[in-house]
Amino acid sequence: MFKLSGRFLFLLTFSLLTCFNALAASDSEKPLSVYGFVRSDFFYDSHVMKTSVQELYSLYPVPSAINAYGDDLNAVPSAGLNSITTRIGLKLKGKGLLGASSSLSVVETDFGGSPNYWLLRLRQAYSQLFFSSSELLIGQTWHPLSTASMAPVVLSLNTGAPFQPFNRSPQIRWDKHLGHWTLTTAGIWQMMYASQGPDGSSFKYQRNAVLPNLYVGAEWQSAGWKTGLGYDFKRIQPQRYELDNGGVQVASRHYLSSSSVMAYAQYAQPEWSIRFKAVQGQNLSDHNQIGGYALTTDNTCVNYNTFSSFVNLTVGTTHQGGFFAGYTTNQGPSSDLTPGSRFYGNGIDAANTSNEQIIKHLYRLSPSYIYNAGAWRVGVELEFMQALWSTRQANGHLGNTTPSSNQRV
């Protein structure tokens, strides 16, 4: 079997992008354009963190691990430098169909993997049709709960997660414009960002439940203001098969239905902006938020409820100061659980199964400074973060808490 090396694929991709850019530049309408950036991140942590993407994507500090001398074995520093979030994208403009005046197709990628290999990761890939007062989008892009236009202005790769929903998924989305209002409806399918379950993180739980993730929302904009509301419904099937009372494997008929609502507001001027967002949700592990659900001994599914919010302030243009404050809490199960129930989601200490620790409260304060000069952006950001971990009780609720903290540069 013929295999292409990663180096050859990168060179081929780069050559094609260069050719495409030259072709686009020769056309006055520029139907094809290339965009992207080269990005390098240095980070320092004072405590062991739950992370991904080579520790660049930080979520929360893991629980403290106290030894016989009273020392916290997880209060150890680490640091690194990485450039794998360098990004390349293509935009292709063209004629529309089905009565659309024009179309736009986007492909966007960056780099991921481990120190032993490099991987081109698909971030976005969608096509969009533009009608007189609406747009139809089909493909992978930001989940409506993420509200890409409301993303906090921070340097961290997590862009505010787990206080801000973070999810890019395949979807069919319709946006209708009515004056200052935009109404949105969408059907979304999980892929890269998936629910947790007995077999780990997988899109199959939602796929086996047949129904897509459904979203409806409304947004109002005028003179620097932007406000919006959204409702999200999701159904998953954690187990395709289960054992009956006789120990015989049978097809499961148990599903978990979850609902989430969000509200947000933003006021932006050229010299400053302020953003606020809050989400009250259930089973949002596919959005990199804490919480999830429980599977009882009789295979019943029970949601855990989560509240998350943030406020983000920026001041300046060339010299830009910023401040981010986030808070999220796991409010516990929707109903009491039976002993032996299993929890699946985020904000759990997977290394300690005998004494299950789950985040009850999580805080982050993050000031930043950014210098913008033409195509260059250089900045520094501090993150002060504290997680309050709690032992999950027999009925599923969370009791007293123990803190763990991290300072990230």
C-alpha positions as CSV (number, residue, x, y, z in Angstrom):
1,M,0.0,0.0,0.0
2,F,1.4,3.4,-1.1
3,K,1.7,5.9,1.9
4,L,2.5,9.6,1.7
5,S,4.8,10.9,4.4
6,G,3.7,13.8,6.6
7,R,6.5,16.0,5.2
8,F,5.4,15.3,1.6
9,L,1.8,16.1,2.4
10,F,2.7,19.3,4.0
11,L,4.9,20.4,1.0
12,L,2.2,19.4,-1.5
13,T,-0.4,21.3,0.5
14,F,1.8,24.4,0.7
15,S,2.5,24.3,-3.0
16,L,-1.1,24.0,-3.9
17,L,-2.0,26.9,-1.6
18,T,0.7,29.1,-3.2
19,C,-0.6,28.2,-6.7
20,F,-4.2,28.9,-5.7
21,N,-3.2,32.3,-4.2
22,A,-1.4,33.3,-7.4
23,L,-4.4,32.3,-9.5
24,A,-6.7,34.3,-7.2
25,A,-4.5,37.4,-7.3
26,S,-4.7,37.5,-11.1
27,D,-8.5,37.7,-11.0
28,S,-9.9,41.1,-10.2
29,E,-12.8,39.6,-8.3
30,K,-10.5,37.3,-6.4
31,P,-12.8,34.3,-6.1
32,L,-10.2,32.3,-4.2
33,S,-8.2,33.7,-1.3
34,V,-5.8,32.3,1.3
35,Y,-5.7,33.3,4.9
36,G,-4.1,32.2,8.1
37,F,-1.3,33.0,10.5
38,V,1.9,31.6,12.2
39,R,1.4,31.4,15.9
40,S,3.9,30.4,18.7
41,D,2.7,30.0,22.3
42,F,4.9,29.9,25.4
43,F,3.2,28.8,28.6
44,Y,4.1,28.2,32.3
45,D,1.9,26.4,34.8
46,S,2.4,26.2,38.6
47,H,0.1,23.1,39.0
48,V,-0.7,20.0,36.9
49,M,-3.6,20.9,34.6
50,K,-6.2,19.0,32.6
51,T,-5.2,20.0,29.0
52,S,-5.1,18.9,25.4
53,V,-3.3,20.0,22.2
54,Q,0.2,19.5,23.7
55,E,-0.9,21.3,27.0
56,L,-1.7,24.5,25.1
57,Y,-5.5,24.0,25.6
58,S,-5.9,24.3,29.4
59,L,-9.2,23.6,31.1
60,Y,-8.8,23.2,34.9
61,P,-6.3,22.2,37.6
62,V,-6.4,18.6,38.7
63,P,-7.1,17.7,42.3
64,S,-4.4,18.1,44.9
65,A,-2.5,14.9,45.8
66,I,-1.2,15.2,49.4
67,N,1.6,12.9,50.5
68,A,2.5,11.8,54.0
69,Y,4.6,15.0,54.5
70,G,1.7,17.2,53.6
71,D,3.1,18.2,50.2
72,D,0.9,18.5,47.1
73,L,2.4,16.2,44.5
74,N,0.5,18.0,41.7
75,A,1.8,21.5,42.7
76,V,4.7,21.1,40.4
77,P,5.6,23.6,37.6
78,S,5.9,23.0,33.9
79,A,6.6,25.1,30.8
80,G,6.8,24.7,27.1
81,L,6.8,26.4,23.7
82,N,4.7,25.3,20.7
83,S,3.7,26.4,17.2
84,I,1.2,23.8,16.2
85,T,-1.8,26.2,16.3
86,T,-0.4,27.8,13.1
87,R,-3.4,28.0,10.7
88,I,-4.1,27.9,7.0
89,G,-7.5,28.5,5.3
90,L,-9.1,28.8,1.8
91,K,-12.1,30.9,0.9
92,L,-13.8,30.2,-2.4
93,K,-16.5,32.6,-3.6
94,G,-18.8,31.7,-6.5
95,K,-22.3,31.8,-7.9
96,G,-25.2,30.5,-6.0
97,L,-28.0,28.0,-6.7
98,L,-31.6,27.5,-5.7
99,G,-32.1,31.2,-6.1
100,A,-29.1,32.3,-4.0
101,S,-27.2,35.3,-5.3
102,S,-23.8,34.0,-4.3
103,S,-21.9,31.3,-2.4
104,L,-18.9,30.9,-0.1
105,S,-17.0,27.7,0.7
106,V,-14.4,27.6,3.4
107,V,-11.7,25.0,4.3
108,E,-9.6,25.7,7.4
109,T,-6.9,23.6,9.0
110,D,-4.2,23.8,11.7
111,F,-1.7,21.3,13.2
112,G,-2.1,18.9,16.0
113,G,-0.7,15.6,17.2
114,S,2.1,14.5,19.5
115,P,5.8,15.0,19.6
116,N,6.2,11.9,17.5
117,Y,4.0,13.0,14.6
118,W,2.2,16.0,13.0
119,L,-1.3,16.0,11.9
120,L,-3.3,18.4,9.7
121,R,-6.5,18.9,11.7
122,L,-9.8,19.9,10.0
123,R,-11.1,23.0,11.8
124,Q,-13.8,24.2,9.5
125,A,-15.2,22.9,6.1
126,Y,-18.5,24.4,5.0
127,S,-20.4,25.9,2.1
128,Q,-22.8,28.8,2.5
129,L,-25.5,30.1,0.2
130,F,-26.6,33.8,0.4
131,F,-30.2,34.7,-0.4
132,S,-31.8,38.2,-0.2
133,S,-32.4,38.1,3.5
134,S,-31.1,34.7,4.7
135,E,-28.2,32.3,4.5
136,L,-28.0,28.5,4.4
137,L,-24.9,26.8,5.7
138,I,-24.0,23.1,5.4
139,G,-20.8,21.7,6.8
140,Q,-18.5,21.9,9.8
141,T,-18.2,25.1,11.7
142,W,-18.8,26.6,15.1
143,H,-21.8,25.2,17.1
144,P,-24.4,27.9,17.6
145,L,-24.0,27.6,21.4
146,S,-20.4,28.8,20.9
147,T,-21.6,32.0,19.3
148,A,-18.3,32.6,17.4
149,S,-18.9,36.4,17.2
150,M,-19.1,36.5,21.0
151,A,-15.9,34.6,21.7
152,P,-13.9,36.2,24.5
153,V,-10.8,38.2,23.4
154,V,-8.1,36.2,25.2
155,L,-4.6,34.9,24.2
156,S,-5.3,31.4,25.5
157,L,-6.1,28.7,23.0
158,N,-9.1,27.7,25.0
159,T,-10.9,31.0,24.2
160,G,-12.6,31.0,27.5
161,A,-13.5,27.3,27.9
162,P,-14.9,25.7,30.0
163,F,-16.9,28.9,30.8
164,Q,-17.6,29.5,27.1
165,P,-18.9,26.5,25.1
166,F,-16.2,25.3,22.7
167,N,-17.5,23.1,19.8
168,R,-17.1,22.8,16.0
169,S,-19.5,20.3,14.4
170,P,-21.1,19.3,11.1
171,Q,-24.4,21.1,10.8
172,I,-27.2,22.4,8.6
173,R,-28.0,26.0,9.7
174,W,-30.5,28.6,8.4
175,D,-30.2,32.3,9.4
176,K,-33.1,34.6,8.6
177,H,-32.6,38.4,8.8
178,L,-35.6,40.6,9.9
179,G,-34.4,44.2,10.4
180,H,-32.2,44.2,13.5
181,W,-33.1,40.6,14.2
182,T,-31.5,37.4,13.1
183,L,-33.3,34.1,13.7
184,T,-31.3,30.9,13.6
185,T,-32.4,27.2,13.4
186,A,-29.9,24.4,13.1
187,G,-29.5,20.6,13.1
188,I,-26.1,19.5,14.4
189,W,-24.2,16.2,14.4
190,Q,-21.3,15.4,16.7
191,M,-17.9,14.5,15.2
192,M,-14.6,15.9,16.7
193,Y,-16.3,17.3,19.9
194,A,-18.4,14.4,21.2
195,S,-20.3,13.3,24.3
196,Q,-18.7,11.2,27.0
197,G,-19.9,7.6,27.7
198,P,-19.0,4.0,28.6
199,D,-16.6,3.8,25.6
200,G,-15.0,7.2,26.3
201,S,-15.7,10.3,24.1
202,S,-17.5,9.2,20.9
203,F,-19.9,10.7,18.4
204,K,-21.7,7.3,18.2
205,Y,-23.9,8.0,21.3
206,Q,-25.6,10.8,19.5
207,R,-25.6,9.0,16.1
208,N,-27.3,5.9,17.7
209,A,-30.0,8.2,19.1
210,V,-30.9,9.1,15.4
211,L,-32.0,12.7,16.1
212,P,-29.6,15.5,15.4
213,N,-28.8,18.1,18.1
214,L,-31.4,20.8,17.5
215,Y,-30.9,24.6,18.1
216,V,-33.1,27.6,17.8
217,G,-32.1,31.2,18.6
218,A,-32.6,34.9,18.1
219,E,-30.1,37.7,18.0
220,W,-30.6,41.5,18.0
221,Q,-28.0,44.0,16.8
222,S,-28.0,47.8,16.7
223,A,-25.4,50.6,17.1
224,G,-22.7,48.6,18.8
225,W,-25.1,46.4,20.8
226,K,-25.6,42.7,20.3
227,T,-27.9,40.5,22.4
228,G,-29.2,37.0,21.9
229,L,-31.0,34.0,23.3
230,G,-30.7,30.4,22.3
231,Y,-32.2,27.0,23.1
232,D,-30.4,23.7,22.5
233,F,-31.9,20.1,22.6
234,K,-29.8,17.0,22.4
235,R,-30.5,13.3,22.7
236,I,-27.9,10.5,23.0
237,Q,-28.0,6.7,23.6
238,P,-25.0,5.8,25.9
239,Q,-25.5,2.1,25.5
240,R,-26.6,0.3,22.3
241,Y,-27.0,-3.0,24.2
242,E,-27.6,-3.8,27.8
243,L,-28.3,-6.9,29.9
244,D,-31.9,-7.8,31.0
245,N,-32.9,-9.4,34.3
246,G,-31.9,-12.8,33.0
247,G,-28.4,-11.6,31.9
248,V,-29.3,-11.7,28.2
249,Q,-27.9,-9.0,26.0
250,V,-30.8,-7.0,24.4
251,A,-31.0,-3.8,22.4
252,S,-31.2,-0.7,24.7
253,R,-34.3,1.5,24.7
254,H,-32.8,4.0,27.1
255,Y,-32.0,7.5,25.9
256,L,-30.9,10.7,27.5
257,S,-32.6,14.0,26.5
258,S,-30.8,17.2,27.5
259,S,-31.8,20.8,27.2
260,S,-29.7,24.0,27.5
261,V,-30.4,27.7,27.3
262,M,-28.1,30.6,26.8
263,A,-28.2,34.4,27.0
264,Y,-25.5,36.9,25.9
265,A,-24.9,40.6,25.4
266,Q,-22.1,42.7,23.9
267,Y,-21.4,46.4,23.5
268,A,-18.5,47.2,21.2
269,Q,-16.9,50.4,20.1
270,P,-13.6,50.9,18.2
271,E,-11.7,51.6,21.4
272,W,-13.3,49.2,23.9
273,S,-15.8,46.4,24.3
274,I,-17.6,44.4,26.9
275,R,-19.1,40.9,26.6
276,F,-21.3,38.8,28.9
277,K,-22.6,35.3,28.4
278,A,-24.4,32.7,30.6
279,V,-25.4,29.1,29.8
280,Q,-27.7,26.9,31.9
281,G,-27.3,23.4,30.5
282,Q,-27.3,19.7,30.8
283,N,-24.7,17.2,29.6
284,L,-22.5,19.7,27.8
285,S,-19.3,17.6,27.8
286,D,-19.2,17.9,24.0
287,H,-18.7,21.6,24.5
288,N,-15.7,21.2,26.8
289,Q,-17.9,22.2,29.8
290,I,-17.9,20.5,33.2
291,G,-20.7,18.2,34.1
292,G,-22.3,15.4,32.2
293,Y,-24.7,12.6,33.2
294,A,-25.0,9.4,35.2
295,L,-26.0,5.9,34.2
296,T,-27.8,4.1,37.0
297,T,-27.6,0.4,37.8
298,D,-31.0,-0.1,36.0
299,N,-29.6,1.7,32.9
300,T,-31.6,4.9,33.4
301,C,-29.8,8.1,32.3
302,V,-29.9,11.2,34.6
303,N,-28.6,14.6,33.5
304,Y,-26.2,16.7,35.6
305,N,-27.0,20.4,35.5
306,T,-24.3,23.0,34.9
307,F,-24.2,26.8,35.0
308,S,-21.4,28.7,33.3
309,S,-20.8,32.4,32.7
310,F,-18.1,34.9,31.8
311,V,-17.5,38.6,31.4
312,N,-14.8,40.0,29.1
313,L,-13.6,43.6,28.9
314,T,-11.1,45.0,26.3
315,V,-9.7,48.5,26.0
316,G,-7.5,50.0,23.3
317,T,-6.4,49.1,19.8
318,T,-2.7,49.2,19.2
319,H,-2.0,48.7,22.9
320,Q,-4.9,46.5,24.1
321,G,-5.7,45.6,27.7
322,G,-8.1,42.9,28.5
323,F,-9.7,41.2,31.4
324,F,-11.6,37.9,31.6
325,A,-13.6,36.5,34.5
326,G,-15.3,33.1,34.4
327,Y,-17.4,31.0,36.8
328,T,-19.0,27.6,36.3
329,T,-20.6,25.1,38.7
330,N,-21.8,21.6,38.6
331,Q,-25.2,21.8,40.2
332,G,-25.6,18.0,40.6
333,P,-28.0,15.5,39.1
334,S,-31.6,16.3,38.1
335,S,-32.8,13.5,40.5
336,D,-31.3,11.4,43.2
337,L,-29.2,8.5,41.9
338,T,-29.0,4.9,43.2
339,P,-25.7,3.6,44.7
340,G,-23.4,2.3,42.0
341,S,-24.4,4.8,39.4
342,R,-21.6,5.8,37.0
343,F,-20.8,9.4,36.0
344,Y,-19.7,10.3,32.5
345,G,-18.5,13.8,31.6
346,N,-15.9,16.5,32.2
347,G,-14.5,17.8,35.5
348,I,-13.9,14.4,37.0
349,D,-10.7,12.9,38.4
350,A,-10.4,9.9,36.1
351,A,-7.2,8.8,38.0
352,N,-9.2,8.2,41.3
353,T,-12.0,5.8,40.6
354,S,-12.3,4.5,44.2
355,N,-13.0,8.0,45.6
356,E,-14.6,9.8,42.7
357,Q,-13.8,13.5,42.7
358,I,-15.9,15.9,40.6
359,I,-15.5,19.7,40.2
360,K,-18.3,21.6,42.0
361,H,-17.1,25.1,41.4
362,L,-14.5,26.6,39.0
363,Y,-13.2,30.2,38.8
364,R,-10.8,32.0,36.4
365,L,-9.5,35.6,36.5
366,S,-7.3,36.5,33.5
367,P,-5.8,39.9,32.7
368,S,-3.9,40.4,29.5
369,Y,-1.9,42.9,27.4
370,I,-1.7,42.7,23.6
371,Y,0.4,44.8,21.2
372,N,-1.0,45.0,17.7
373,A,1.3,46.3,14.9
374,G,0.2,45.6,11.3
375,A,0.1,41.9,10.8
376,W,1.9,41.3,14.1
377,R,0.3,40.5,17.5
378,V,2.4,40.0,20.6
379,G,0.9,39.6,24.0
380,V,1.1,38.2,27.5
381,E,-1.7,36.8,29.6
382,L,-2.0,35.7,33.2
383,E,-4.5,33.1,34.4
384,F,-5.4,32.6,38.0
385,M,-7.6,29.6,38.3
386,Q,-9.2,27.6,41.2
387,A,-11.2,24.4,41.1
388,L,-13.2,23.2,44.1
389,W,-13.3,19.4,44.0
390,S,-16.0,17.4,45.7
391,T,-16.5,13.7,46.4
392,R,-19.6,12.4,44.7
393,Q,-22.0,11.0,47.3
394,A,-24.1,7.8,46.9
395,N,-27.2,9.8,45.7
396,G,-25.0,11.6,43.1
397,H,-24.9,15.0,44.7
398,L,-21.7,16.8,45.5
399,G,-20.7,17.6,49.1
400,N,-17.8,19.5,50.8
401,T,-15.0,20.7,48.5
402,T,-11.3,20.8,48.4
403,P,-9.5,23.5,46.4
404,S,-6.7,23.2,43.8
405,S,-5.2,26.2,42.1
406,N,-3.0,27.1,39.1
407,Q,-1.2,30.2,37.9
408,R,-0.6,30.2,34.1
409,V,1.5,32.6,32.1
